Amino acid sequence: MTKTHINDDNQDLYYNLVEEVKKKVQKLKELGMTDKEIISLLHTHTEQPLVKMTVTRNYRLYLGGKQVEVHMEPLVKAVYLLFLKHPEGIVFKSLPDYREELTQIYVRLKPYGMSDRVLQSIEDVTNPLLNSINEKCAKIRKIFLSTLDSNVAEHYCISGTRGKVKKISLPRDLVVWE
């Protein structure tokens, strides 16, 4: 917005508000929020509202109550559920600490599906030196972007700044565990 768009009486207020917003945005970045997340926050008022996610007893995922099922491969879904269970987020370099929990989630998804190949895949996805976790997060992002408006989908994806906490920003009061 240029000076010609601002009433002379409001000019000081305008510049003060812009400076205040810049400081608040910088503080959000320091706390680990990405530019994409900040932009998403600024646009949510004009986009679709966030919808409730239901996780059934057998770990099926639904959006909008039980209107739309979200389909994922078992290991991708296990990664998603791990992050959904940890609203505080997880730093990728700490993933080895979550290997057993991820394995237990996978066992619940596929009780008869544990093989050496699956165990190796779980090992790979929890190894921060490999790219497997990033590949799983990219698949999750693609699934939600194909279902929801991009600004809304961001809340359902695993995201965060490189080297810092990654999390699903969806408010947990919108997550129903049956």
Order of alpha helices (4+ residues) and beta strands (2+ residues): alpha-alpha-beta-beta-beta-alpha-beta-alpha-alpha-alpha-alpha-beta-beta-beta
